[in-house]
Amino acid sequence: MEPTWIESASAWISAHPFAAGAVVFLIAFCDALIIVGMVVPALPLLFAVGTMIGLGHVNGPYALLSATLGAFCGDGLSFWIGRRWGVQLRQRWPFSRYPQWLDRGETMFRRRGVQSIFVARFVGAVRPFVPAIAGMLHMPVRRYALPSFVACLLWSALFLAPGWVLGASYDAVAAVADRLTLVLGGLIAAIALVWACVLYTWRWFAGHADNLLARMLKWTRRHPHLGRYAAALIDPNRPESPSLLMLAVCLLAISWAWFTLLASLLASGGPLALDHTVHEFMWNLRNPLADRLMAGLASVGDASVLGPAALVALLYLLWRKRWTAAAHWIAAIVFGLVFTNVLEAAIDMPRPPTAPAGFGFPSVAVTMTTIVFGFFAVLIARELPGRQRVWPYLLAGVVTTVIAFARLYLGAHWPSDLVGGTLFGILWLLVLGLAYRRHVARSFWMRPLAWAFYTVFVAAALWHAPRNADRLLARFDAAAPTTTLAAASWWTRDWASLPSHRNERDARRRWALDVQVAGSLKPLQDALVAQGWRVQPQAGWVATLGLLDDDTPAREQVVLPATLDARPEQLLLLRPGRAPDEQIALRLWPAPATLDDGTRLWMGTAQTLRYLRPLRAASLWLPVADNGNAHAQVREALQAFHPVEAPHPQDGVPVLRLRTP
């Protein structure tokens, strides 16, 4: 069973197979059309279409042809518009107001000629304009048409391919990787979003700095009393003025966002509804393979990592006698720590139920990462040439995002803790950045400083994160079950109150929980091992990467772990099946309840696993339908414990229950 949006889309496509191609044609056509192509999100839309192709709901060649023709027709219409209006196009809105849209395309076309038709098709900023430029400059149609069609074909194939591959491998990923794919995909999406926000915000300011400076100068002349303070920041004779203005505008925006968030939290008296929703969603994504990775990434924001990097930067500034920069660097860190602790003490924000003591509002690790990396970017960006000045800010955004996402995954903070910490960190570094940039005009050789800071940070992270991951992860273990069942009642009737399947939206991962055990698992494990079963330790990343090795025999490849209510498997037992590519598996997890006499309860599933190759790059042990064969083998192997069996009232699945000494 696919996710809801896939179900709805596949149902519509089944009813309108021809219209699906028309939709693909329209997406590609609008993306190629002059002006319209700037606002059409073709990449995510074609990614979704590719996913539908991989799942078998859309014919691949038909979709590829539709996308190619749509892009070719859109380019052709843009070419005709350019040829029809010629240079007069520049005098018409919106090009009369934003001439740079055509300037970029014309620069590329004059520099590369026919090659620009290929290049522009894959560059979103100029894609809708280069065909119009070719028409404006009266490029022959015969010379334009063939390169345009080939470029459209390659573009369609490239944009459909990622979703196509994902759709083709969806069954395998959903059945085995469990929530891991969502976690890694969410992390990548968060990094991409922050990267895009920082990059395009910087580029917007860089492209509009002169216009903003001119407007601010006019404002200062109309308001002489207040304007004299603003004029100190926007002296047109100072090359720093654009940067100062950018910092000032960002300061106003971030201040508004910070106080709005703070007012919302104080008004609600605690976490927002969105906080609870996101926290529950992230907690349900817990996965053994992702847990240790995220714990390591969350540790990157610790003082053991940020401290050495900050100290090295301070020592370098003192050695070079950059007293002002050193003083601002100390102020950034010291006052950031002080203000963060004051806020944490002043605002009584309840912690998430999964967070131990020491994790509050705002997030100290996220706040200090924002301040340290952000102010370091302020220190060195002014020494970089042109567009390279954005790189320190991009690195600051990526590192802060990774730490925030990892802590959100672990359940250490509410989302508002992380957003509040980030906004406060940006607020403080903007204030300090304005003060520093306003009073420092001397340049210095920043390359050794940058190498020292980033190298020490990476080295400290590589040393600290693996050592701290397990310790940090132990603090975020799933909470003990709060439901208590009477021992006698569980054996007779209350066993039916426990879930019959894993709580998964995807039916392929909603395995039947057809085994219940009360007592210690050691006697059960010993009994099965004596009958030829083997215990597989929980697979880590090294063992998982071994799935890429085709030369390893199937029986030596690991079975990937799975979770139940954010808890990893407590025990995974395997037994050879009838064929070399088949195994019988028994997975056991802690149950969401305990018995009133203190006895632990366990729930499990019996499966038949088949060694399949759904992905070209790797083979995997996947659960397959077996008509109850695995359950029957487990029942036979556990006869020494005198198990009983009855159908679960929810769905009639036979549930085996037993007690161990």
C-alpha positions in Angstrom: 0.0 0.0 0.0 1.6 3.3 -1.1 1.3 6.6 0.7 -2.0 8.5 0.4 -0.9 10.9 -2.3 0.3 8.0 -4.5 -3.0 6.1 -3.9 -5.0 9.2 -5.0 -2.8 9.9 -8.0 -2.7 6.3 -9.2 -6.5 6.1 -8.9 -6.9 9.2 -11.0 -4.3 8.0 -13.6 -6.0 4.6 -13.9 -9.2 6.5 -14.7 -7.5 9.0 -17.1 -4.4 7.4 -18.6 -4.3 9.8 -21.6 -4.8 12.9 -19.4 -1.7 11.9 -17.4 0.5 12.6 -20.4 -1.3 15.9 -20.9 -0.5 16.9 -17.3 3.2 16.0 -17.9 3.2 18.0 -21.1 1.6 21.0 -19.3 4.2 20.9 -16.5 7.1 20.9 -19.0 5.5 23.5 -21.3 4.9 26.0 -18.5 8.4 25.5 -17.1 9.9 26.4 -20.5 7.7 29.4 -21.1 9.2 32.8 -20.7 8.4 34.5 -17.3 6.0 31.6 -16.4 8.9 29.2 -16.0 10.3 31.3 -13.1 7.4 30.2 -10.8 6.6 26.7 -12.0 8.2 24.0 -9.6 9.1 21.6 -12.4 11.7 19.6 -10.5 9.4 18.3 -7.7 6.5 17.8 -10.0 8.6 15.7 -12.5 10.1 13.9 -9.6 6.6 12.9 -8.5 5.8 11.8 -12.1 9.0 9.8 -12.1 8.0 8.1 -8.9 4.6 7.1 -10.5 6.5 5.7 -13.4 8.7 3.6 -11.1 5.6 2.3 -9.3 4.1 1.2 -12.6 1.2 3.7 -12.6 2.4 5.8 -15.6 3.9 4.5 -18.8 7.6 5.6 -18.9 8.2 6.2 -22.6 4.8 8.0 -22.8 5.7 10.3 -19.9 9.2 10.9 -21.3 7.7 11.8 -24.8 5.1 14.1 -23.2 7.7 16.0 -21.1 10.0 16.3 -24.1 7.3 17.7 -26.4 6.0 20.0 -23.6 9.5 21.5 -23.0 10.1 21.8 -26.8 6.8 23.5 -27.4 7.4 25.9 -24.5 10.9 26.8 -25.8 9.4 27.2 -29.2 6.8 29.7 -28.0 9.4 31.6 -26.1 11.5 31.7 -29.2 8.6 33.0 -31.3 7.9 35.7 -28.7 11.5 36.9 -28.8 11.4 36.9 -32.6 8.0 38.6 -32.8 8.8 41.5 -30.4 12.6 41.7 -30.8 14.4 44.4 -28.8 11.0 45.9 -28.0 10.6 43.2 -25.5 12.9 45.1 -23.2 10.6 48.0 -23.1 7.6 45.9 -22.0 6.7 45.0 -18.4 8.1 43.1 -16.5 11.4 43.4 -18.4 11.3 47.2 -18.3 11.4 46.8 -14.5 13.7 43.8 -14.3 16.1 44.0 -17.2 18.5 41.7 -15.5 16.3 38.7 -16.4 17.1 39.1 -20.1 20.6 40.4 -19.5 21.7 37.1 -17.9 20.3 35.1 -20.8 21.8 37.4 -23.5 25.2 37.3 -21.8 25.2 33.5 -21.9 23.9 33.3 -25.5 26.5 35.7 -26.8 29.2 33.9 -25.0 28.3 30.3 -25.9 26.0 30.6 -28.9 24.3 27.2 -29.7 25.8 25.7 -26.6 23.8 28.0 -24.5 20.6 26.2 -25.6 21.9 23.0 -24.0 23.4 24.8 -20.9 20.3 27.0 -20.2 17.9 24.0 -20.2 19.6 22.8 -17.0 20.0 26.2 -15.3 16.7 27.3 -13.8 17.7 31.0 -13.6 18.0 31.4 -17.4 16.0 28.5 -18.8 12.9 30.4 -19.7 14.8 33.3 -21.3 17.5 31.9 -23.6 15.0 30.7 -26.2 13.5 34.2 -26.3 17.0 35.7 -26.6 17.7 33.4 -29.5 14.6 34.7 -31.2 15.4 38.3 -30.4 18.8 37.9 -32.1 17.2 36.3 -35.1 18.8 32.9 -34.8 17.7 30.7 -37.8 14.9 28.3 -36.9 16.7 25.3 -38.4 19.8 26.0 -36.4 17.7 26.4 -33.2 15.2 23.5 -33.4 17.5 20.5 -33.4 19.6 21.5 -30.4 16.5 22.6 -28.6 14.8 19.2 -29.1 17.9 17.2 -28.0 18.3 19.4 -24.9 14.6 18.9 -24.0 14.9 15.2 -24.4 18.0 15.0 -22.1 16.4 17.4 -19.6 13.2 15.3 -19.4 15.1 12.1 -18.9 17.4 13.6 -16.2 14.5 15.2 -14.3 12.3 12.1 -14.4 15.1 9.6 -13.6 15.5 10.2 -9.8 11.8 9.7 -9.1 11.8 6.8 -11.6 14.6 5.0 -9.7 13.0 5.8 -6.3 9.6 4.4 -7.4 11.2 1.3 -8.8 12.9 0.6 -5.5 10.1 1.8 -3.3 8.9 -1.7 -2.3 12.4 -2.7 -1.1 13.1 0.6 0.7 9.7 0.6 2.4 10.0 -3.1 3.5 13.5 -3.1 4.8 14.9 0.4 5.4 11.8 1.2 7.5 11.9 4.8 8.7 15.6 5.2 7.9 14.8 6.5 4.4 12.5 9.2 5.7 15.1 10.3 8.3 17.9 10.6 5.8 15.6 12.2 3.2 14.3 14.7 5.8 17.8 15.6 6.8 18.8 16.2 3.1 15.7 18.2 2.5 16.3 20.4 5.6 19.9 21.0 4.5 18.8 21.8 0.9 16.1 24.2 2.2 18.5 26.1 4.4 21.2 26.1 1.7 18.7 27.6 -0.8 17.4 30.2 1.7 20.9 31.4 2.6 22.1 31.4 -1.0 19.2 33.2 -2.6 18.8 35.7 0.3 22.5 36.6 -0.1 22.1 36.9 -3.9 19.0 39.0 -3.6 20.8 41.5 -1.3 23.8 41.5 -3.5 21.7 42.3 -6.5 19.6 45.0 -4.7 22.2 46.6 -2.4 22.7 49.7 -4.5 19.0 50.3 -4.9 18.4 49.8 -1.1 21.3 52.2 -0.3 19.8 54.8 -2.6 16.4 54.5 -0.9 17.9 54.6 2.6 19.8 57.8 1.7 16.6 59.4 0.5 14.9 58.4 3.8 17.7 59.9 5.8 17.3 63.3 4.0 13.6 63.3 4.7 14.0 62.4 8.4 17.1 64.3 9.6 16.7 63.5 13.3 16.3 59.7 12.9 18.2 59.5 9.7 21.5 60.6 11.1 21.7 57.2 12.9 21.0 55.3 9.8 23.3 57.4 7.7 26.2 56.2 9.9 25.6 52.7 8.5 25.1 53.6 4.8 27.9 56.0 4.0 28.2 55.6 0.2 31.9 56.3 0.4 32.5 53.2 2.5 32.7 49.8 0.7 31.3 48.1 3.8 28.0 49.9 3.4 26.2 47.2 1.5 27.2 44.6 4.0 26.2 46.8 6.9 22.8 47.5 5.3 22.2 43.8 4.7 23.0 43.0 8.4 20.7 45.9 9.5 17.8 44.7 7.4 18.3 41.1 8.6 18.4 42.3 12.2 15.0 44.0 11.8 13.5 40.9 10.2 15.0 38.4 12.7 14.0 40.6 15.7 10.4 40.6 14.5 10.4 36.8 14.1 12.1 36.3 17.5 9.7 38.4 19.4 6.7 37.0 17.5 7.8 33.4 18.4 8.4 34.4 22.0 5.0 36.1 22.4 3.3 33.0 20.9 5.0 30.7 23.4 4.3 32.9 26.4 0.6 33.4 25.3 0.1 29.6 24.9 1.9 28.9 28.2 3.9 26.1 26.7 4.7 24.3 23.5 2.6 25.1 20.4 0.3 22.5 18.8 2.8 22.3 15.9 5.5 21.4 18.4 3.6 18.4 19.6 2.7 17.3 16.1 6.3 17.5 14.8 7.7 15.9 17.9 5.4 12.9 17.7 6.1 12.5 14.0 9.9 12.6 14.5 9.7 10.2 17.5 7.9 7.7 15.3 10.8 7.8 12.9 13.2 6.3 15.4 15.3 3.6 13.7 18.3 1.6 15.0 20.4 2.5 12.0 19.6 6.2 12.3 19.7 6.4 16.1 23.5 6.3 16.6 24.1 8.5 13.5 21.8 11.2 14.8 23.2 10.9 18.3 26.7 11.5 16.8 25.5 14.5 14.7 23.7 16.0 17.8 27.0 15.7 19.7 28.7 18.0 17.2 27.1 21.0 18.9 28.7 20.2 22.3 31.3 22.4 23.9 33.9 19.7 23.4 33.6 20.4 19.6 32.8 24.1 19.4 35.2 25.0 22.2 38.5 24.0 20.6 37.6 25.6 17.2 36.6 28.9 19.0 39.8 28.8 21.0 42.0 28.3 18.0 40.3 31.3 16.3 40.8 33.5 19.3 44.5 32.5 19.7 45.1 33.3 16.0 43.4 36.8 16.3 45.5 37.5 19.4 48.7 36.4 17.7 48.0 38.7 14.8 47.1 41.5 17.2 43.6 41.9 15.9 42.4 43.2 19.2 39.0 44.5 18.1 38.2 41.2 16.3 39.3 39.2 19.3 37.2 41.3 21.7 34.1 40.9 19.5 34.8 37.1 19.2 35.0 36.8 23.0 31.8 38.9 23.4 30.0 36.7 20.9 30.7 33.5 22.8 30.6 34.8 26.4 27.5 36.9 26.1 25.8 34.3 23.9 26.2 31.7 26.7 25.1 34.2 29.4 22.0 35.3 27.5 21.0 31.8 26.6 21.2 30.6 30.2 19.2 33.7 31.3 16.5 33.0 28.8 16.4 29.3 29.9 16.0 30.4 33.5 13.5 33.1 32.8 11.2 31.2 30.4 9.7 28.1 32.1 9.1 25.9 29.0 8.1 22.3 29.7 10.5 19.8 28.1 9.3 17.1 25.7 8.4 13.9 27.5 11.4 12.2 25.8 13.9 14.8 26.9 16.0 14.4 30.1 17.1 17.3 32.3 19.5 19.8 30.6 17.5 20.3 27.4 15.3 23.3 27.5 14.3 26.5 25.7 16.2 27.8 23.9 18.5 25.0 22.7 22.0 25.9 23.9 23.8 23.8 21.4 21.9 25.2 18.4 22.2 28.8 19.7 25.9 28.6 20.3 26.5 26.8 16.9 24.6 29.6 15.2 26.6 32.3 17.1 30.1 30.7 16.7 29.7 29.8 13.0 27.7 32.8 12.2 30.0 35.4 13.7 33.0 33.6 12.3 31.4 34.0 8.9 31.0 37.8 9.6 34.8 37.8 10.5 36.1 36.2 7.3 33.4 36.9 4.7 34.5 40.5 4.1 38.0 39.2 3.2 36.6 36.9 0.4 36.2 38.1 -3.2 32.7 38.7 -4.7 30.3 35.8 -4.6 32.6 33.6 -2.5 31.5 35.6 0.5 28.4 33.5 0.8 30.3 30.3 1.6 31.0 30.9 5.3 27.3 31.6 5.8 26.3 28.5 3.9 28.5 26.4 6.1 27.1 28.0 9.2 23.5 27.2 8.0 24.3 23.6 7.1 26.1 22.8 10.4 23.3 24.5 12.5 20.6 22.6 10.5 22.3 19.2 11.0 22.6 19.7 14.7 19.1 21.0 15.1 17.6 18.1 13.0 19.5 15.5 14.9 18.3 16.9 18.3 14.7 17.1 17.0 15.0 13.4 15.9 16.2 12.3 19.3 13.3 14.2 21.0 15.7 16.5 22.9 13.8 19.7 22.1 10.5 21.0 20.8 10.8 22.6 17.3 10.2 26.0 18.9 13.3 25.4 21.1 15.4 25.0 18.0 13.8 27.8 16.1 14.0 30.1 19.1 17.6 29.2 19.7 18.5 29.8 16.0 16.7 33.1 15.9 18.3 34.3 19.1 21.7 33.3 17.9 21.2 35.2 14.6 19.9 38.2 16.5 22.9 38.4 18.7 25.4 37.8 15.9 23.7 40.5 13.8 24.0 43.0 16.6 27.7 42.1 17.1 28.3 42.0 13.4 27.0 45.5 12.9 29.2 46.8 15.7 32.3 44.9 14.3 31.8 45.9 10.7 31.1 49.5 11.6 34.4 50.0 13.4 36.8 47.7 11.6 38.2 48.7 8.2 41.5 46.9 8.2 41.7 43.7 6.2 43.7 40.6 7.2 44.8 37.4 5.7 41.9 35.1 6.6 42.9 31.9 4.8 45.1 30.5 7.7 42.3 31.5 10.2 39.6 29.7 8.1 41.7 26.6 7.7 42.6 26.5 11.4 39.0 27.0 12.6 37.3 24.5 10.2 40.0 21.9 10.5 40.0 21.9 14.3 36.2 21.8 14.3 36.1 18.7 12.0 38.9 17.0 13.9 37.1 17.6 17.3 33.8 16.4 15.8 35.4 13.2 14.5 37.0 12.5 17.9 34.0 13.5 20.1 30.9 12.4 18.2 31.6 8.6 18.1 32.6 8.5 21.7 29.6 10.5 22.9 26.9 9.0 20.7 26.1 5.9 22.8 26.1 7.9 26.0 23.8 10.5 24.6 21.6 7.9 23.0 21.1 6.1 26.3 19.6 9.3 27.7 16.9 9.2 25.0 15.8 5.6 25.4 12.1 5.0 24.8 10.0 5.6 27.9 8.9 2.5 29.9 5.4 1.3 29.2 2.7 2.8 31.5 0.1 0.1 30.9 -0.1 -2.6 33.5 -1.9 -5.9 33.0 -2.8 -8.5 35.6 -0.7 -11.6 35.0 -3.7 -14.0 35.1 -5.9 -11.7 32.9 -3.2 -11.3 30.3 -3.0 -15.1 29.9 -6.7 -15.5 29.5 -8.1 -12.4 27.8 -6.0 -9.2 28.1 -3.5 -10.4 25.6 -6.1 -9.4 23.0 -5.8 -5.8 24.1 -2.3 -5.6 22.7 -1.9 -4.6 19.1 -2.2 -7.2 16.4 0.1 -5.4 13.9 2.9 -2.9 13.8 1.6 0.6 13.7 2.7 1.5 10.2 0.9 3.6 7.5 2.4 1.3 4.8 0.6 -2.1 4.8 3.8 -3.8 3.6 5.5 -2.9 6.9 2.4 -3.5 9.0 3.6 -7.0 10.0 1.4 -9.2 12.2 2.5 -9.4 15.8 1.7 -13.1 16.2 3.9 -14.0 19.2 3.6 -12.8 22.8 6.1 -13.8 25.5 6.0 -13.2 29.3 9.2 -13.5 31.2 12.9 -13.6 30.3 14.0 -14.1 26.7 17.1 -16.1 27.6 15.4 -19.5 28.0 13.6 -19.0 24.7 16.8 -18.0 23.0 18.7 -21.0 24.4 15.9 -23.4 23.4 15.9 -22.1 19.8 19.6 -22.0 19.4 19.8 -25.6 20.6 17.4 -26.4 17.6 19.6 -24.8 15.0 18.5 -21.2 15.2 21.1 -18.4 15.5 21.1 -15.0 17.1 21.9 -12.1 14.8 23.3 -9.0 16.6 21.7 -5.7 15.6 23.1 -4.7 12.2 25.1 -1.5 12.1 26.3 0.6 9.3 29.3 -1.5 8.5 27.2 -4.6 8.1 24.6 -2.7 6.2 27.2 -1.5 3.7 28.2 -5.1 3.2 24.9 -5.7 1.4 26.6 -4.0 -1.6 29.1 -6.9 -1.8 27.8 -9.4 -4.4 30.5 -11.9 -3.5 29.3 -12.5 0.1 27.0 -15.6 0.3 23.4 -14.8 1.1 23.4 -16.5 4.5 26.3 -14.3 5.6 24.4 -11.1 4.8 22.7 -9.3 7.6 18.9 -8.9 8.1 18.3 -5.2 8.6 16.7 -4.2 11.9 13.2 -2.9 12.4 11.4 -1.0 15.2 8.2 -1.2 17.2 6.9 2.0 18.7 10.4 3.6 18.3 12.0 0.6 20.1 14.6 -1.5 18.3 14.5 -5.3 18.3 15.5 -6.9 21.5 16.1 -10.3 19.8 16.4 -11.4 16.2 16.6 -15.2 15.7 17.2 -16.8 12.2 16.9 -20.3 10.9 17.8 -21.6 7.4 14.8 -22.2 5.1 14.2 -24.8 2.5 16.3 -23.0 -0.1 19.7 -21.2 0.1 17.9 -17.8 -0.4 15.3 -18.4 2.3 15.4 -17.9 6.1 12.8 -18.1 8.9 13.0 -15.1 11.3 11.6 -14.4 14.7 11.8 -10.7 15.8 10.9 -9.7 19.4 10.4 -6.3 20.8 9.4 -4.9 24.3 5.6 -4.8 24.5 3.7 -1.5 25.3 2.6 -3.0 28.6 4.0 -4.9 31.6 2.4 -7.4 34.0 1.5 -6.4 37.6 3.9 -8.9 39.1 6.9 -7.2 37.3 7.2 -9.7 34.5 8.4 -8.3 31.2 6.2 -8.7 28.2 7.5 -9.1 24.6 5.8 -9.0 21.3 7.1 -10.5 18.1 6.6 -11.6 14.5 7.5 -14.8 12.6 8.5 -14.2 9.0 9.8 -15.9 6.0 12.6 -13.9 4.5 13.8 -14.2 0.8 17.1 -12.9 -0.5 16.1 -10.7 -3.3 17.7 -8.1 -5.5 15.1 -5.3 -5.9 17.9 -2.7 -6.2 20.7 -3.1 -8.8 23.3 -2.0 -6.2 22.4 -4.3 -3.4 20.6 -7.5 -2.4 18.3 -7.6 0.7 16.5 -10.1 2.9 12.9 -9.2 2.4 9.7 -10.5 4.1 7.5 -12.5 1.8 4.0 -14.1 2.1 4.3 -17.7 3.3 0.7 -18.7 4.3 1.7 -19.0 8.0 4.7 -21.3 7.4 7.1 -19.3 9.6 4.5 -19.0 12.4 4.0 -22.8 12.3 7.8 -23.4 12.5 8.1 -21.1 15.5 5.1 -22.7 17.3 6.7 -26.2 16.8 10.1 -25.0 18.0 8.6 -23.6 21.2 6.5 -26.6 22.3 8.6 -27.1 25.4 7.1 -23.9 26.8 3.5 -25.2 26.4 2.3 -22.3 24.3 -1.3 -21.6 23.6 -2.8 -20.0 20.4 -5.9 -18.1 19.6 -7.0 -15.7 16.8 -6.7 -12.1 17.6 -10.2 -10.5 17.8 -9.1 -7.5 15.7 -8.3 -9.4 12.5 -8.3 -13.1 13.2 -4.5 -13.5 13.0 -3.4 -16.5 15.2 -1.4 -15.2 18.1 1.0 -17.6 20.0 1.6 -16.8 23.6 3.8 -18.4 26.2 5.6 -18.0 29.5 9.3 -18.5 30.2 10.9 -19.3 33.5 
